Amino acid sequence: MTGQTELNQEGDQQGGKLAPGFGARSGKISDEFAGRLAALPPSHQVRAVILPAPYLVNGSNGARVRGEERQGILREARTRTEETFAEIDQVLAGTGGQRLTAGGNALGFIVVETTANGIAAIANLGWVGSVMEDQAIRPVHQAESPITR
């Protein structure tokens, strides 16, 4: 059974909505984000950042990497990111979403816009390490404290 089939069965039980905690059970989506997704109408689009599982990122075992080796690692990360595009695009086509990341990048992340069910389907992909909510940056309101006085 595919992740998409599991998702549809779960979604059907919730009247088309993402089942509470569905993505959070995998550990790839935070409980807070999964809760917000569960509360959304089925057709509501959200933006998320998809990060690869750590095994997809070539590490240097803590040693500082320089020159050609560093460039090789960056090329590999970009290539691996682009290799996932077809699978992401297939999920997004089935769930009414779109990929916003045009090309591979050194960090391997992919930005998407899709429904809650689309986010859950993406989280079910084996190579996905985590799915994070793409949040607007807002200024922090500084409370007065003994340090800031």
C-alpha positions in Angstrom: 0.0 0.0 0.0 1.4 3.4 -0.9 1.6 6.4 1.4 -0.9 8.1 -0.8 -3.4 5.3 -0.4 -2.9 5.2 3.4 -3.4 9.0 3.4 -6.6 8.8 1.4 -8.1 6.2 3.7 -7.2 8.2 6.7 -8.4 11.4 5.2 -11.7 9.8 4.2 -12.4 8.9 7.8 -12.0 12.6 8.7 -14.3 14.0 6.1 -11.4 14.8 3.7 -9.3 16.5 6.4 -6.0 15.4 7.7 -6.4 13.1 10.7 -5.1 14.8 13.9 -1.5 13.8 14.6 -1.2 11.8 11.3 2.1 13.4 10.2 3.4 13.9 13.8 3.3 10.1 14.3 6.1 9.7 11.8 8.3 12.3 13.6 8.7 14.3 10.4 6.1 16.9 11.3 5.9 18.7 14.6 2.8 18.2 16.8 2.1 21.9 16.5 2.3 22.0 12.7 0.2 18.7 12.4 -2.4 20.3 14.7 -2.7 23.4 12.5 -2.9 21.2 9.4 -5.7 19.1 10.9 -7.7 22.2 11.6 -7.5 23.5 8.0 -10.3 23.1 5.4 -9.4 20.3 2.9 -8.7 22.7 0.0 -6.7 25.3 2.0 -3.1 25.6 0.7 -0.1 25.9 3.0 3.6 26.5 2.3 6.2 24.0 3.8 9.9 23.4 3.6 10.9 19.7 3.0 14.3 18.6 4.3 16.0 15.4 3.3 16.8 12.6 5.7 20.3 12.9 7.1 21.6 10.0 5.0 21.0 12.0 1.8 23.5 14.7 3.0 27.1 13.8 2.4 28.9 14.6 5.6 32.6 15.2 6.3 32.5 13.5 9.7 33.2 16.9 11.4 36.4 17.6 9.5 36.6 20.9 7.7 36.2 20.4 4.0 38.0 22.7 1.6 38.4 23.4 -2.1 37.4 20.7 -4.7 36.1 18.3 -2.1 33.7 21.0 -0.8 32.5 21.8 -4.3 32.0 18.1 -4.9 29.8 17.8 -1.8 27.8 20.9 -2.9 27.3 19.5 -6.5 26.1 16.2 -5.0 23.6 17.9 -2.7 22.2 19.9 -5.6 21.9 16.7 -7.7 20.3 14.7 -5.0 17.8 17.5 -4.4 16.9 17.6 -8.1 16.5 13.8 -8.2 13.6 14.1 -5.8 11.7 16.6 -7.9 9.9 14.0 -10.0 8.6 12.2 -6.9 7.6 15.5 -5.2 5.9 16.7 -8.4 3.9 13.5 -8.7 2.6 13.8 -5.1 1.8 17.5 -5.6 -0.1 16.7 -8.9 -2.2 14.2 -7.0 -2.9 16.6 -4.1 -3.3 19.9 -5.8 0.0 21.6 -5.0 3.1 22.9 -6.6 6.8 22.9 -6.0 8.2 26.4 -5.5 11.9 25.4 -5.5 13.1 25.6 -9.1 16.6 24.0 -8.8 18.8 22.0 -6.5 20.5 23.7 -3.6 23.3 23.0 -1.2 21.1 22.3 1.8 18.8 19.9 -0.1 15.6 21.7 0.9 12.5 22.0 -1.3 9.7 24.5 -0.7 6.2 23.4 -1.7 2.7 24.8 -1.5 -0.1 22.2 -1.1 -3.0 21.0 1.1 -2.7 19.3 4.4 -3.1 15.9 2.7 -0.3 16.8 0.4 2.0 17.6 3.3 1.1 14.3 4.9 1.8 12.4 1.6 5.2 14.1 1.3 6.0 13.2 4.9 5.4 9.6 3.9 8.2 9.6 1.3 11.1 7.5 2.5 13.8 10.1 1.7 12.1 12.9 3.6 13.7 13.8 7.0 11.3 16.5 8.1 8.6 18.9 7.0 8.6 22.3 8.5 6.0 25.1 8.3 7.2 28.0 6.2 6.5 30.9 8.6 6.6 34.6 8.1 9.3 36.4 10.0 8.0 38.8 12.5 9.9 41.2 14.9 10.3 39.9 18.4 8.7 42.3 20.9 11.2 42.7 23.7 9.8 42.6 27.2 11.5 44.8 29.7 13.8 42.8 31.9 16.6 43.6 34.4 19.1 43.0 31.6 17.5 45.5 29.1 16.9 48.3 31.6 
